[in-house]
Amino acid sequence: FEWLGMFDVYRSVWFSAIYVLLMLSLVGCIIPRSGVYLRGVRARPPQAPRNLARLSAYDSWRSHEQTSALAERAVDLLRGQRRRVEVYDLSAGGVVVSAEKGYSREAGNLLFHVALLVVLGGVAVTGLFGYKGAVAVIRGNGFSNTVTQYDEFTPGARFDATDLVPFRFTVDDFEVVWEESGPGAGTPVDFEAALSVIPKEGAPSYPYQLGVNDPLKVGGAAVYLVGHGYAPIVTVRDGNGNLAYDDPVIFLPQDGSFLSYGVVKVPDAAPTQLAFEGYFFPTAAMDDRRPYSAFPDALNPVLSLVAFSGDLGLDSGVPQSKYTLDKTDLEPFTMDNGKPEALMLRIGETAELPGGAGSITFHGYERWVNLQVNRAPGKVVPLAGVIAAIIGLLFSLFVRPRRTWVRIRPADGPSLVEVAALDRVFGGDPRAHVTELARLLREPLPAPTAKPVSPPRVTKDDSHDP
């Protein structure tokens, strides 16, 4: 699978080829359709077909109204419906009013394809010049934005690690609130970390409350709080009585009760190296078979470990995860029955290893936070492209191009008026439109109302001769 690039798909040659071909295909679709659309927009609405009666949406009647007046009314009605209108004079003296609407359907189609191209371009820029990293930081410790500080770091194909902005921060505190009762008991209601942030070298620090929905924006990157857990604090002394280890150790949650698994590696122990593997129970309880954690908060913390001695294999040159234990050259300390001996420790308790190999003390626990650091340059571009694609798709789905004709043919008696319409896509029914337009054209013009004539004013002359 490695030679096929299956372990790093986004950097593989075949994925890049598909990506480029998809973009070229979109460009090859957009350019010719843009020309067709522009020609269609500039073109006049077409003349009426010779036989309008063959169209499914058709109506006709005889009218005594003057041809010019009727045509003018048709033009006003169709323009009022936001249609492009063109008037054609017939050789026999009649008039055809041709109208068309729905140009925005093809515009929406083009917008959709252009938006897809924008999305692909934006995603490509983000993937090439961005990065993503993850790191677990224990409360009280700090983080500097360098590659060596990350637990996982995935740079873009064109990202240079020397371009990392040297910001740093310290996790001063971490608080989590648990649901204590009801069906949601044991779920975190809220959790947030208090940070002291230094955005760049020489800059003063400032406080920041990092929440689930409140990422830290610094150095062109965004820091997200995505998880948390417990880090038991242990002290290990070796067989010579020397202090070999004294630090909190990150244990990884295994379920909703925050039963956590972890390992303690003690390479400095003498005369042999030591290691411990086990579980941290925040609220330890027992059933008929085994211990378990009854609640995710640390109400009754217990540390259960199995001790090993031997060679940790750290000098072999093979990279190891700090969260797993390679037991190839390690032997567990066993009980008389040959089974590995489990050490159950409460806070403040010490367990002595068999044969005077050393001891381990459980002092308590710290909390740690899991942080994700993302830098996505141009991330607004794909978002804008998606919004534009949705708008274009709506136009292309719901706008129906329609052509309408009103033909007036004078005769010896009343003129023949024909109204017809044709949808250029399937699924529409223009008959209601034709019926309504015919009804409006059939309505006689309101007769002009005569201006009322006021009666003559009579001026009464009150003067008289005596």
HUURHU-V778334 format. One record per backbone hydrogen bond with DSSP energy under -1.0 kcal/mol. NH is the residue of the N-H (numbers start at 1). CO is the residue of the C=O. Records with the same first field share a line. If there is no record, write none. Layout:
# HUURHU-V778334
NH=CO  CO
This chain:
# HUURHU-V778334
5=2
6=1
11=8
12=9
16=12
17=13
18=14
19=15
20=16
21=17
22=18
23=19
24=20
25=21
26=22
27=23
28=24
29=25
30=26
31=27
33=29
34=30
35=31
36=32
37=33
38=34
39=35
40=36
41=37
42=38
43=39
54=51
55=52
59=419
61=417
63=415
70=66
71=67
72=68
73=69
74=70
75=71
76=72
77=73
78=74
79=75
80=76
82=79
83=78
84=100
86=98
88=96
90=94
93=90
95=408
96=88
97=406
98=86
99=404
100=84
101=402
105=102
107=103
108=104
109=105
110=106
111=107
112=108
113=109
114=110
115=111
116=112
117=113
118=114
119=115
120=116
121=117
122=118
123=119
124=120
125=121
126=122
127=123
128=124
129=125
130=126
131=375
132=154
133=373
134=152
135=371
137=369
139=367
140=171
141=138
143=169
145=167
146=144
149=146
150=147
151=134
152=134
154=132
156=130
158=128
159=156
163=160
164=161
167=165
168=198
169=143
170=196
171=141
172=170  194
173=194
175=192
177=190
179=187
185=182
186=179
187=184
189=177
190=177
192=175
193=210
194=173
195=208
196=170
197=206
198=168
203=200
206=197
208=195
210=193
211=214
216=223
218=221
221=218
222=374
223=216
224=372
226=370
227=370
229=368
231=366
233=364
234=247
235=361
236=245
237=359
238=242
239=270
241=238
244=236
245=236
247=234
249=232
251=230
252=261
254=259
258=255
260=280
261=252
262=278
264=276
266=274
269=266
274=266
275=308
276=264
277=306
278=262
279=304
280=260
281=302
284=300
285=292
287=290
292=285
294=283
299=297
300=282
302=281
303=345
304=279
305=343
306=277
308=275
309=331
310=273
311=329
316=313
330=327
331=309
333=307
335=339
338=335
341=333
343=305
345=303
348=362
349=346
351=360
353=358
356=353
357=354
359=237
360=351
361=235
362=349
363=233
366=231
368=229
369=137
370=227
371=135
372=224
373=133
374=222
375=131
379=376
381=378
383=379
384=380
385=381
386=382
387=383
388=384
389=385
390=386
391=387
392=388
393=389
394=390
395=391
396=392
397=393
398=394
399=395
402=101
403=422
404=99
405=420
406=97
407=418
408=95
409=416
415=63
416=409
417=61
418=407
419=59
420=405
421=57
422=403
424=401
434=430
435=431
436=432
437=433
438=434
439=435
440=436
441=437
442=438
443=439
